[in-house]
Amino acid sequence: MEFSWNALVAAFNRLAPEGTPRRKLLQLVAIVLLFEGVSVLVLFSKAGLFAGLFSLALGILLLVFVHPFKRERPVAIQGAAAPAAAVKEAAEDPPGVKLVDAFMRLLRSDYVVMALGCLIIVAILVFNKFLSDRPGLGDLDTLSIMMGGMILVYPILAKHFKIEACFSLIFLGLVVVFLVLPQAVTSMHKGTGSSIGNWYVQYMLAAPFAGILDLVGIPASSSGSMVVIEFHDGTLQALSISAYCAGLYSFSIFLAAFFSFVLVFERLRTAILAFVLGLGLLVAFLGNLFRMVIIGIVGYYRGLDALLWAHENVGWIIFLSWSAVFWYFLLGYVSKHQTSAERKTEVN
């Protein structure tokens, strides 16, 4: 059977027609895979090389299939005229695209934009090499480098992938604002942390974590931010709940993705936006607590080494799983809402 690229594209379009929640979800997945692939390659290791290249290749392939993300434009119909408000809304760029365009106009030249991206990357590398107490690239360094890289390649990508490029730039910028800057400021003022943060870790994470482990038959107790688990072999292991365990990463990435989505892809009414945002934060909290419990169970049965492996790897699996379900239902709601609104417009 002769391979046909057009037939493959047609099959993909039948599986995920343009404008459907499934199509938009695959577009978001493509962007996530690209970020994950670049992140793994930046933190180069022989073990992660294949995973990084695979993620990058799969993300590019998905993006080729789902692109272009077509925004609705007014179509001239003989004997009918579209409402002025609908024409205006369809013709306008999303707020996120306008915001990025304004930023680019402020810098005046694509070369200045690319130079700014290079400057950010070089500054992070120089700081880690000569000024940091812990030389080497960590998660926060990688995110900052990715933001610099996105600024660097934006003028090139925007020519063909403007929607995706705007989403990516806003997403990475918000991740840096929500996640990187607060931790950078905190590291400059080392201390015991705020009372609100300590209260959250103690009563919203450590205590429920230990309580749930007890409920499933694993002896555990908490004191402040510390949780002590008695493993299956009788050994005691003390675990400290850090900012990572507190869900700072999942909360920050969810918020950045949500606001980027609203600014670039879909506009939501204020009431719906507040409800969905609150629901997403609640699910992020429960997902993070579930991750901690899974890690505790793995440690109880398999020991400390397995616990540390689960700590490094299980979180992203759980985060991506609940995120995929959340975004699928959100996109389904938006699609249904838009269809209902279009029908009402046609009737009026």
TORVEXDO-334169 format. One record per residue (C-alpha): residue in one letter; y, z negated, x. Coordinates in steps of 0.001 Angstrom, whole numbers, plus 524288, in hexadecimal, padded with zeros to 5 digits. Example, Ala and Ser with C-alpha at 12.3 -4.5 7.8 and 13.67 -1.06 7.14 Angstrom:
# residues 2
A7EE6C7E1888300C S7FBDC7E41C83566 
//
This chain:
# residues 348
M800008000080000 E80CC1804658061C F816BA7F9A580814 S823247FB948003E W82F117F31F802AC N8351F7F7637F5C5 A828D27F35F7EE80 L8294C7E6197F538 V8378B7E4427F172 A834837E8627E378 A8297D7DE627E2BE F8329C7D3D17E7DA N83CDD7D78C7DDBE R832BD7D6497D2F6 L82EC97C8EC7D826 A83CD87C4297D94B P846557CCE07D1C0 E854947CCB17D5E5 G85CBC7C23D7CF44 T851067B9957CBF0 P84F837AB757D099 R843A17AF7F7D89C R84BA57B9C67DFE3 K856BE7B05D7E2D3 L84D1F7A5D67E709 L846CC7AF537F097 Q854437B2877F5FF L856E47A41B7F886 V849507A2B47FE94 A84C4E7AE3C8078D I858C87A7AA80C51 V851A479AB380E72 L846DE7A18381632 L851027A82181EC4 F857B679B1E82188 E84AC67945F82439 G8465579F3E82D55 V8530479F088350C S852A1790228358E V844D17900583B2C L8483E79A7184530 V8548A793408497C L84C567870A84BBA F8431678F72853B0 S8355678AC38562F K828C47923285877 A8227A78B5784CD8 G82D6878F388439F L82F8F79D1784886 F826017A37783F1B A82AD379B6E83387 G838F679EE583689 L8365B7AD6C83802 F82DDD7ADAC82BBD S8384A7A6A5823BB L842D57AFBE828E6 A83AD67BC0782642 L836F57B7B381891 G845117B43F81563 I849E17C19B819E6 L83F217C87E81231 L842557C104805C1 L850CC7C3A38079C V84E0F7D23B808D7 F846C57D1E27FBF0 V8504E7C99B7F425 H85CCB7CFCE7F961 P866407D3A87F448 F869A17C86C7EB5A K870837D0517E0F2 R87BA67C9F77D9B4 E87E0A7CEF27CC1E R888DC7D90C7CB4F P88EEF7DE717BEF3 V8885B7EAFB7BA81 A88FE07F4FB7B2AE I889277F7757A59C Q88D30802CF79D45 G893C57FE35790E3 A8944F7EFEF79523 A89D127E79C79D8C A899127DB5A7A4A6 P8A1377CF397A1B1 A8AC677CD727AB4B A8A7BA7BFDF7AF47 A899FE7C4F77B216 V89F627D0347BA2A K8A7FB7C70F7C205 E89CF57BD737C487 A8938C7C83B7C882 A89D5F7CE967D198 E8A12E7C2257D8B4 D89A3F7BD407E4C0 P893ED7AFC17E3BE P89C6C7A4557E84E G894287A28F7F483 V896267B0A97F8AF K8A4D47AF577F669 L8A4E07A2E17FE95 V89DE07A95F809FC D8A6947B56B808FA A8B2A87ACB58098D F8AD507A5F1815BA M8AAA37B30781C2E R8B8497B800818E6 L8BDDA7ABB381EF7 L8B7147AF0582BCA R8BC4B7BD0A82A70 S8B2227C3F3832DD D8A34D7C52183337 Y8A41B7C325841E1 V8AB057B61B83FFE V8A05B7B20D8364F M895A67B5A583FEB A89CCF7AEC084B07 L89DB17A26A842A5 G88EFD7A2CF84064 C88C857A45884EFE L895D379923851F2 I88E9C78FE5848B8 I881677933184ED3 V8866F791CE85CCC A88D4F784F3859A8 I880BB77F058542F L878A47839185FD6 V882A477E87869B2 F883CF7716F862B5 N8750F76F98862AD K873D77738C870E2 F87ECA76B82876E7 L883D27614B86D4A S878BA75D2E86457 D870AB750F7866E8 R864AE7588F8627D P864AC766468684D G85D127701E86072 L85EA2776048531C G85BEA76DDB8470D D85C45770E083885 L86AF476EF483755 D86D90777588434E T864ED7820783DB1 L86C21781E2830AB S8793E782C08379E I8747A78DE784043 M86F7D794FC83440 M87CCF7939B82DE2 G883397992683A1E G879467A42483A56 M87BCA7A71E82BFB I88A6E7A80F82E9A L8876F7B0C883A43 V87F3F7BAA5832A7 Y886697B9AB8259F P88F367C5A5827C1 I882F57CDCC82A3B L87A8B7C84881F3F A8856D7C89681521 K885D27D76281588 H878757D85280F21 F874AF7CA8180AE6 K881967C492806AA I87C5E7BBC17FBE7 E8719B7B65180491 A87AE47B51281025 C884F77ADA18080B F87A817A49E80280 S875147A1F981025 L8826979F5A81612 I88682795FD80B42 F8792E78F5F80B5D L8795678CDA81A06 G887807889481999 L8848D77E9C80EF3 V87873779C981632 V880FE777348220F V88B067701F81986 F880F27680B811FE L877327656181CD2 V87BEB7683E82A9E L889D4762E482A5A P88688755AC8240D Q87BB97532A82DFC A8847E7578983922 V88F0C74E06834B7 T884F874331832F6 S87FA474554840B5 M88D58743768462F H88E9C7366683F2C K8815E730378411E G87F21724168391C T876D771E2882E9E G87B3E727D28244B S8822D725D681772 S87E0571B8C80D96 I87C257262B8034F G8732072DC580C5F N86B6E7219580FDC W86A3171E0A8017A Y8654C72BA77FE25 V85B0972BAC808F0 Q8566571DE4805DF Y855A171E2D7F70C M8547972CA47F39E L84B0E730D27FE5A A844707260E80641 A8414371D287FAC3 P83C44728037F1A2 F834B772E127FCFD A82D907215F7FFDB G82BB371E957F15B I8256A72BCC7EE86 L81C4F72A707FA32 D8182071D2B7F4EB L81594723417E794 V80C3D72D4A7ED7E G804F6722D47F516 I80BA2723838025C P810C1716468071C A81F38717AF80A23 S82B8C70F6C80A50 S839DF711F880CC3 S844F170A7D8130D G8522171118813A1 S84FE771ED8818B5 M8429C71B6781E8C V8358C71DE1817D3 V828FA7181981D47 I81C3071EEB819A8 E80E967199F81C2C F8067C7256382015 H7F864727B681C18 D7F3707222382919 G7FB2E7158B8272C T8063D71888830B3 L81436715E982C78 Q81E867207982E1D A82D1671E3C82C44 L8350A729F1827C4 S843D872AB98280F I84A787329D81D52 S8547573B4D82424 A85E9B744E481F06 Y8545174F8581F30 C84AFC7474881701 A8564E743DA80DFE G85679751EF80960 L863417558981007 Y85DCB762C6813FE S858277665D806B8 F8644E761AA7FF62 S86D7D7690E80874 I865C3775B680851 F86427775257F98A L872B3772DD7F76A A8764E77DD1800CC A86CC37874C7FA59 F870FF783737EC95 F87F96785117EED8 S87D67791AA7F678 F87534796D07EB41 V87F97793567E12E L88A777993D7E96D V883707A5F17ECB8 F878957A8D97E2FB E87ABB7A25E7D5D6 R885F979B8E7CF03 L8824C78FBA7C6CC R88A2F7889A7BC90 T88F3D77B5F7C134 A8863E773817B865 I87A3E77B507BC6E L87E3977AC17CAB8 A87F7B76BE17CA46 F8726276A617C340 V86AFD773727CC6B L8714176D527D870 G86D9475FAA7D3F3 L85FC6764027D0A7 G85E5A76A907DDE4 L862C975E537E52D L8593F756057DD3D V84E1175F447E048 A8521775F4A7EEA9 F85193750627EEC9 L8443974FEF7E826 G83F1E75AC87F0FB N843727534E7FD0F L83D17746C07F81B F8309A74E627F553 R83119753C68033B M8320174604808C2 V8265974186800A5 I81E2174D1C80535 I821A3749EE81348 G81DAF73BB381127 I810AB73FA780B18 V80DC17490181655 G810C373E3D82027 Y8084F73468818F2 Y7FC3173D0381981 R7FE5F74511825DE G8067973C8682EE7 L813BA73D0383587 D8125E74A8883BA6 A80F507509C82E72 L81AA77491282864 L8240574EAA83283 W81ED175C778302C A8209075ADC8217E H82E467558F823CF E831E3761E882B32 N82B7476BE882238 V828D7766F581479 G8373476539810F6 W83A94773B28116A I82E727775680992 I8320276DC97FEB7 F8406C7716C7FF4D L83DC7780007FE35 S833DD77DB17F34C W83CC57760B7EA46 S8485277EB57EE00 A840D378AF77EA06 V83D767851A7DCBD F84B587802B7DAC5 W851AD78D367DE31 Y847F5794E17D608 F84B1478D187C9B8 L859A778D2B7CCB0 L859BA79BE27CE6A G8518579D547C220 Y85B65795517BA76 V866D679D187BFE4 S860227A9F37BCB7 K85D127A5997AEC9 H86ADE7A0547ACF2 Q870D77AD1B7B1B2 T868167B4FE7A88F S86C247AC9B79CEC A87A7A7ADD17A08E E8794F7BCA77A1B3 R872FE7BD5D79438 K87DE97B54F78E42 T887EE7BE2F794BB E881497CA4478F52 V880EA7C46A7818D N88F4F7C0B97820D 
//
